[in-house]
Amino acid sequence: MVPVLEILLLLAVAKAAGELAERIGYPGLVGEIGAGLLLGPSLLGIIEPGVVIEALADLGLILLLFLSGVQTDLKNLASAEKAGSMTALGGIMIPLLLGSGLGLFFGMDTLTAVFLGVVLSITSIGISIRTLVDEHALSTPIGSIIITTAVIDDIIGILLLAFLMAIAFGGGIAPVIGVAVGGIVFIILMVTVAPSLLGSFYGRIRREASHETAFSAVICMALAGAALTYLLGLHLAIGAFFVGLALSDRIRPDRTIEGSLSDLAGGFLITIFFASIGLSLLISVTTFTDPLLLPLIAVAFISKILGGYIGSRWFLPDALSAMLVGIGITPRGEMALVVATVALAGGFITDSLYATVTMMVVITVLISPVFLRWGFRAHRRAGDA
């Protein structure tokens, strides 16, 4: 099938499935991922993941995180720095220890077991933020802690992966230190210097150029931020988020630009991104018979919810809020699959273990947003009462 027809079919089915999911009370992304799973190699096999769809999915993720940064108040995020750091610590260490312990219990060697722990320690920032946007909770204290935690989780998870690869291939510790220093410097500059510089540049473009040129300039800045963090060895989504955060005070009041970006992203590219997650999943009957599957899923949920709860409880007024933070950092996604893919390519995990990890990712991606939505509804009811 030619790419344009694949995109047409994927977009149409994913949007229809997303609408159906929302009508029966589930987040739209559940239907979009399910559409990709249905059309992809695991079920009907109509669409194969390809370069074109992967490129559109990357653009969707970049715009999703950029818009999330735009809609996030920098002051709220800064106020959640301590809570987010503590939550990230719990959300990394508990899954890492429990995941590694689970691997050792099932007879894996130490390196493979630690890789399993690293996979479990990484939160999918895209899944978490999409759910917060759908629940209008992005700028709440709970949302701010989840966002901060997810960003830190991604950075630490990537550093853990780099550290393990350095050990596995004898590459030394220097690359890991370089990634850590580069990431820290980037974030510091983006929350201190960049708001003034990028804001002034955007303001000048907005005053002196056409709407279309300003729109293009905004997208270019988002892509530049994503490219920079990618070159630094971090996930491209992190750069897009912080560029959006730096521009938030300028773009958020500008309804024409923000509306145009939201229409392009929400109506097309973000849908392709979530559908592509379903496309990329390779699941067979044997995956469901693996004795590791159910314990792995249980540890995936318990470890993140426990880590998020312990890390955030002292910063939030009630236990339900802390539980929501734990649920919000539960979904694994593209970065967990990247870690698993690297481990598979390096020969540290088997094909069957890769399939089991993939299934775990599917379950957390599909179920966590549903639990989070139910939790926010219970939280609102408790507030009204």
C-alpha positions in Angstrom: 0.0 0.0 0.0 1.3 3.4 -0.9 2.2 5.7 2.1 -0.6 8.2 1.4 -3.2 5.5 1.6 -1.7 4.0 4.7 -1.8 7.5 6.4 -5.4 8.0 5.2 -6.5 4.6 6.6 -4.6 5.0 9.8 -5.9 8.5 10.5 -9.5 7.7 9.7 -9.6 4.5 11.8 -7.7 6.0 14.7 -9.8 9.1 14.9 -13.0 7.0 14.7 -11.7 4.6 17.4 -10.7 7.6 19.5 -14.1 9.2 19.3 -15.7 5.8 20.1 -13.5 5.4 23.2 -14.3 8.8 24.4 -18.1 8.2 24.0 -17.9 5.2 26.2 -15.8 6.9 28.9 -12.2 6.1 28.0 -9.4 8.4 26.9 -9.2 8.9 23.2 -5.7 7.7 23.0 -6.8 4.2 24.0 -8.9 4.0 20.8 -6.1 5.5 18.7 -3.5 3.0 20.0 -6.0 0.2 19.6 -6.6 1.2 16.0 -2.8 0.9 15.3 -2.7 -2.5 17.0 -5.7 -3.6 14.9 -4.2 -2.4 11.5 -0.7 -3.4 12.3 1.4 -6.6 12.1 0.0 -8.1 15.4 -3.6 -8.4 14.0 -4.8 -7.6 10.5 -1.4 -6.7 9.0 -2.8 -4.1 6.7 -0.2 -1.4 7.6 3.5 -2.0 8.3 5.4 0.6 10.3 7.5 2.6 7.7 9.7 5.6 7.4 6.9 8.0 6.5 4.6 7.0 9.4 7.6 7.1 11.8 8.5 10.6 10.7 4.9 11.8 11.2 4.7 10.1 14.6 7.9 11.9 15.7 6.4 15.2 14.6 3.2 14.4 16.5 5.2 13.6 19.6 7.2 16.9 19.2 4.1 19.0 18.8 2.3 17.2 21.7 5.2 18.0 24.1 5.7 21.5 22.6 2.0 22.3 23.2 2.2 20.8 26.6 5.1 23.1 27.4 3.1 26.1 26.1 0.1 25.2 28.3 2.3 24.7 31.4 3.0 27.6 33.7 6.7 27.9 34.4 6.0 29.1 37.9 3.8 26.1 38.7 6.5 23.7 37.3 9.2 25.4 39.3 7.1 25.1 42.4 6.9 21.3 41.8 10.7 21.0 41.3 11.3 19.5 44.8 8.2 17.3 44.7 9.0 16.2 41.2 12.6 15.3 42.0 11.6 13.3 45.1 8.8 11.5 43.1 11.2 10.8 40.2 13.7 9.3 42.7 11.0 7.0 44.0 9.6 6.4 40.5 13.0 5.3 39.3 14.5 3.4 42.2 11.6 1.2 43.2 10.8 -0.1 39.6 14.6 -0.5 39.0 15.0 -2.6 42.1 11.8 -4.6 41.8 12.3 -5.1 38.1 15.9 -6.3 38.5 14.8 -8.5 41.4 12.1 -10.0 39.2 14.6 -10.7 36.5 17.0 -12.5 38.9 14.1 -14.5 40.3 13.3 -15.8 36.8 16.9 -16.9 36.3 18.2 -14.0 34.2 21.8 -12.9 34.3 22.6 -9.7 36.1 22.9 -7.5 33.0 19.6 -8.7 31.6 17.9 -8.3 34.9 19.1 -4.7 35.3 18.0 -3.9 31.7 14.5 -5.2 32.7 14.6 -2.8 35.7 15.6 0.1 33.5 12.7 -0.6 31.1 10.3 -0.5 34.1 11.8 2.7 35.4 11.0 5.0 32.4 7.7 6.9 32.2 6.1 7.7 28.9 5.9 11.5 29.0 3.7 11.6 25.9 1.0 9.3 27.3 1.0 11.0 30.7 0.7 14.5 29.2 -2.0 13.6 26.7 -4.1 12.2 29.6 -3.5 15.4 31.7 -4.6 17.6 28.8 -7.7 15.5 28.3 -8.6 15.9 32.0 -7.7 19.6 32.0 -5.3 18.9 34.8 -2.0 20.0 33.2 -1.4 23.0 35.4 -2.7 21.5 38.7 -0.3 20.6 41.5 -0.8 16.9 40.5 -0.2 17.6 36.9 2.9 19.7 37.6 4.5 16.9 39.7 3.7 14.3 37.0 5.3 16.4 34.3 8.4 17.2 36.3 8.7 13.6 37.3 8.3 12.3 33.7 10.9 14.7 32.4 13.4 13.7 35.1 12.5 10.0 34.6 13.3 10.2 30.9 16.7 11.9 31.6 17.7 9.4 34.3 16.4 6.4 32.3 18.5 7.5 29.3 21.6 7.9 31.5 21.0 4.5 33.0 20.7 3.0 29.5 23.9 4.8 28.5 25.7 3.5 31.6 24.6 -0.1 31.0 25.7 0.1 27.3 29.0 1.5 28.4 29.5 -1.4 30.7 28.3 -3.9 28.1 30.4 -2.7 25.3 33.4 -1.3 27.3 32.8 2.3 26.1 33.7 3.9 29.4 31.9 6.3 31.6 32.8 9.5 29.8 29.8 9.4 27.3 27.4 9.1 30.3 28.9 12.1 32.0 28.7 14.1 28.8 25.0 13.3 28.3 24.3 14.2 32.0 26.2 17.5 31.8 24.7 18.4 28.5 21.1 17.7 29.7 21.5 19.7 32.9 23.0 22.7 31.1 20.3 22.6 28.5 17.5 22.6 31.0 19.0 25.4 33.1 19.4 27.6 30.0 15.8 26.8 28.9 14.3 28.0 32.1 16.5 31.0 32.7 17.8 32.6 29.5 15.6 31.1 26.8 12.2 32.6 27.8 13.6 36.1 27.2 15.5 35.3 24.0 13.0 33.1 22.4 10.1 35.3 23.6 11.7 38.4 22.0 12.4 36.6 18.8 8.8 35.3 18.6 7.4 38.8 19.4 9.4 40.4 16.6 8.3 37.7 14.1 4.7 38.1 15.2 4.8 41.9 14.7 6.6 42.1 11.5 5.7 38.9 9.5 2.6 37.2 8.4 0.6 34.7 10.4 1.9 31.9 8.3 5.5 32.9 8.8 5.0 33.2 12.6 3.4 29.8 12.6 6.4 28.3 10.7 8.8 30.1 13.1 7.1 28.4 16.1 7.3 25.0 14.5 11.0 25.6 13.6 11.8 26.5 17.2 10.0 23.3 18.4 12.0 21.2 15.9 15.2 22.9 16.8 14.8 22.2 20.5 13.9 18.6 19.7 17.0 18.2 17.5 19.3 19.7 20.1 18.3 17.3 22.8 18.5 14.5 20.4 22.1 15.5 19.5 22.8 15.7 23.3 21.8 12.1 23.6 18.4 12.8 25.2 15.0 12.1 23.9 13.8 14.7 21.3 10.5 15.2 23.3 12.4 16.8 26.1 13.7 19.6 23.9 10.3 20.3 22.4 8.7 20.5 25.9 11.2 23.0 27.2 11.0 25.2 24.1 7.2 25.3 24.5 7.7 26.1 28.2 10.1 29.0 27.3 7.5 30.4 24.9 4.5 29.7 27.0 3.9 33.3 28.2 4.0 34.6 24.6 2.1 31.9 22.8 -0.6 31.0 25.3 -2.3 34.4 25.0 -2.0 34.3 21.2 -5.1 32.2 20.4 -4.6 32.3 16.6 -1.2 30.6 16.7 -2.0 28.2 19.6 -5.3 27.3 17.9 -3.6 26.6 14.6 -0.9 24.4 16.3 -3.6 22.6 18.3 -5.7 21.9 15.2 -2.7 20.5 13.2 -1.4 18.5 16.1 -4.6 17.2 17.6 -6.4 16.6 14.3 -3.6 14.8 12.6 0.0 14.3 13.9 -0.7 13.4 17.5 -3.3 10.8 16.4 -0.7 9.3 14.1 1.8 9.2 17.0 -0.5 7.2 19.2 -1.7 5.0 16.4 2.0 4.3 15.5 2.5 2.9 19.0 0.0 0.2 18.2 1.5 -0.4 14.8 5.0 -1.0 16.3 3.8 -3.7 18.7 4.6 -7.2 17.8 2.4 -9.6 19.8 1.7 -13.2 19.2 -0.2 -16.0 21.0 3.1 -17.2 22.7 3.4 -13.8 24.3 0.4 -14.5 26.5 1.7 -17.9 27.7 5.0 -16.5 29.0 5.1 -17.1 32.8 6.9 -13.8 33.2 4.1 -11.7 31.7 1.6 -11.4 34.6 4.3 -10.8 37.3 6.0 -8.2 35.0 2.7 -6.4 34.5 2.0 -6.5 38.3 5.5 -5.1 39.1 5.1 -2.5 36.4 2.0 -1.1 38.0 2.8 -1.6 41.7 6.4 -0.2 41.5 5.4 3.0 39.8 2.3 3.7 41.8 4.2 2.9 45.0 7.2 5.1 44.0 5.0 8.0 42.9 2.9 7.8 46.0 5.9 7.7 48.4 7.7 10.5 46.6 4.8 12.9 46.3 2.7 12.2 49.5 4.4 14.8 51.6 3.8 17.5 49.0 0.1 16.9 48.4 -2.9 17.4 50.8 -4.4 13.9 50.6 -3.6 10.3 49.8 -5.8 10.2 46.6 -3.7 13.0 45.1 -0.5 11.1 45.7 -2.1 8.0 44.3 -3.0 9.9 41.1 0.6 11.0 40.8 1.7 7.3 41.0 -0.9 6.3 38.4 0.2 9.2 36.2 3.8 8.0 36.0 2.8 4.4 35.4 2.5 4.2 31.5 5.6 3.1 29.7 5.9 3.9 26.0 8.3 4.8 23.2 11.3 5.2 25.5 10.8 1.8 27.2 10.5 0.3 23.7 13.7 2.1 22.7 15.6 0.6 25.7 14.2 -2.9 24.9 15.1 -2.6 21.3 18.7 -1.5 22.2 18.9 -4.5 24.6 17.6 -6.8 21.9 20.1 -5.5 19.3 22.9 -5.9 21.8 22.0 -9.5 22.5 21.1 -8.9 26.2 17.5 -10.0 25.9 15.8 -12.7 23.8 13.1 -12.3 21.2 10.6 -13.8 23.6 11.6 -11.4 26.4 11.3 -8.5 24.0 7.7 -9.6 23.1 6.8 -9.9 26.8 8.2 -6.4 27.6 6.3 -5.1 24.6 3.1 -6.6 25.9 3.7 -5.0 29.3 4.1 -1.6 27.6 0.8 -2.1 25.8 -1.0 -2.9 29.0 0.3 0.1 30.9 -0.4 2.4 28.0 -4.0 1.2 27.6 -4.9 0.9 31.3 -3.1 3.7 33.0 -5.0 6.5 31.3 -8.3 4.9 32.2 -7.3 4.6 35.9 -6.1 8.2 35.8 -9.4 9.4 34.4 -11.4 7.5 37.0 -9.1 8.8 39.7 -9.5 12.5 38.6 -13.3 12.0 38.6 -13.2 10.6 42.1 -10.9 13.5 43.2 -13.3 16.1 41.8 -16.2 14.4 43.5 -14.3 14.4 46.8 -13.5 18.1 46.3 -17.2 19.0 45.6 -18.2 17.1 48.7 
